[in-house]
Amino acid sequence: MKLNGLIYELPKELKLLIAAFVIVLSIGFYTGLLFVGETTSNNPSGIQEHYLGNEQDDSATIMKFRKSEQEMLTLVHNHILSMSIIFFLTGLLLSITSFNMKLKLFLMIEPFFSVLLTFGGLFFLWKGIAWMTYVVMFSGTLMTLSFVFSTIIIFVQLFRKHKK
């Protein structure tokens, strides 16, 4: 079965369904990024403060407490499960696009490693391995870039006329 370029042959109603899915999925994904920005300020100290607390910092304007083990396990569990589904579905859609095979394969597989590194990294940060903050930031950025490029490729190819 030839998958490469199959997106061009899909019926209009299926293309519209995929477009609606990608739009709503992207809104959810970017809302999550806004939440991360609000809670961590997108910097190493903000990430550490969000998960490890700031009770010892007398200059803190907002008091944050260390996450409990139950909170961390719930966060890691929920994010790994939901993000794996997100990237599986995105990867399936990406597989039917017509794009450089090596780059497409990278965009299909890389997010799974980033999900493990990002959320596993948060757990190890919480366990006291402070340098994991940088792993979390790098893998989270790579995961986001993979999502952005994948959804752009899918969306553009959904409605672009294919030249045979």
C-alpha positions in Angstrom: 0.0 0.0 0.0 1.4 3.4 -1.0 0.9 6.0 1.7 3.1 8.7 0.4 0.9 11.4 -1.2 -2.4 9.6 -0.3 -3.6 12.8 1.3 -4.2 14.3 -2.1 -6.6 11.5 -3.1 -8.8 11.7 0.0 -12.5 12.8 -0.5 -13.3 16.4 0.4 -15.4 15.4 3.5 -12.5 13.5 4.9 -10.1 16.4 4.3 -12.5 18.7 6.1 -12.7 16.3 9.0 -8.9 16.1 9.2 -8.6 19.9 9.0 -11.1 20.4 11.8 -9.2 17.8 13.9 -5.8 19.5 13.3 -7.2 22.9 14.1 -8.9 21.9 17.4 -5.9 19.7 18.3 -3.6 22.7 17.7 -5.7 25.0 19.8 -5.5 22.5 22.7 -1.7 22.1 22.2 -1.0 25.8 22.1 -3.3 26.4 25.1 -1.1 23.9 26.9 2.0 25.9 25.9 0.3 29.1 27.2 -0.3 27.3 30.5 3.4 26.2 30.7 4.4 29.8 30.0 2.1 31.1 32.8 3.3 28.6 35.4 7.0 28.4 34.6 7.8 31.6 32.8 9.6 29.4 30.3 12.9 29.5 32.1 14.9 27.0 34.2 14.3 28.7 37.5 10.6 28.9 36.8 10.4 25.2 35.9 12.2 24.3 39.1 10.1 26.6 41.2 6.9 25.2 39.7 7.7 21.6 40.7 10.0 22.0 43.7 8.3 25.0 45.3 9.6 28.3 46.6 8.7 28.1 50.3 12.3 28.9 51.2 12.4 32.1 49.1 11.4 35.1 51.2 11.3 37.3 48.1 8.7 35.2 46.3 5.6 37.2 45.4 3.5 34.0 44.9 4.0 31.1 47.2 4.5 27.7 45.4 4.8 24.4 47.2 6.7 21.3 46.2 4.5 18.9 44.2 3.6 15.7 46.0 4.6 12.3 44.6 0.9 11.7 43.7 0.7 15.0 41.8 4.0 14.2 39.9 2.9 10.6 39.0 -0.5 11.9 37.8 1.1 14.6 35.7 3.7 12.2 34.1 1.0 9.5 33.5 -1.6 11.8 32.0 0.9 13.6 29.8 2.7 10.6 28.5 -0.6 8.9 27.6 -2.3 11.9 26.1 0.7 13.1 24.2 1.5 9.6 22.8 -2.1 9.6 21.3 -1.7 13.1 20.0 1.6 12.2 18.2 0.4 8.9 17.0 -2.6 10.5 15.3 -0.4 13.3 14.0 2.1 10.8 12.7 -0.6 8.8 10.9 -1.7 11.9 9.2 1.8 12.9 8.4 2.5 9.5 6.9 0.0 10.1 4.1 1.6 13.4 3.0 4.0 13.8 0.2 7.2 15.0 1.8 10.9 14.2 2.1 10.8 10.7 3.6 13.7 11.1 6.1 12.3 14.4 7.5 8.8 13.0 7.6 10.1 9.9 9.5 11.9 12.2 11.9 8.8 14.2 12.6 6.8 11.0 13.1 9.1 9.4 15.6 11.0 12.2 17.4 8.0 13.4 19.4 7.8 10.1 21.3 11.4 10.5 22.5 10.7 14.1 23.5 7.6 13.1 25.4 9.6 10.6 27.4 12.5 13.1 28.0 10.2 16.0 28.8 7.9 14.3 31.3 10.4 11.8 32.6 12.8 14.7 33.0 10.2 16.6 35.1 10.0 13.5 37.4 13.8 13.3 37.7 13.9 17.1 38.3 11.4 16.6 41.1 13.6 13.8 42.5 16.4 16.2 42.8 18.4 16.0 39.6 18.5 19.8 38.8 20.2 19.6 35.4 17.2 17.8 34.0 15.6 21.2 33.7 17.7 21.7 30.6 16.7 18.3 29.2 13.1 19.3 29.8 13.5 22.6 28.0 15.4 21.2 25.0 13.1 18.2 24.6 10.0 20.3 25.1 11.1 22.7 22.4 11.9 19.9 20.0 8.5 18.3 20.7 6.8 21.6 20.0 8.7 22.3 16.8 7.9 18.8 15.6 4.2 19.4 16.3 4.3 22.8 14.5 6.0 21.5 11.4 3.9 18.4 11.2 0.6 20.2 11.5 1.7 22.8 8.9 2.7 20.1 6.4 -0.6 18.3 7.0 -2.7 21.4 6.7 -1.0 22.8 3.6 -1.2 19.5 1.8 -4.9 18.9 2.7 -5.9 21.8 0.4 -3.1 22.1 -2.1 -3.7 20.9 -5.6 -1.4 17.9 -6.4 0.6 18.0 -9.6 0.9 14.4 -10.8 
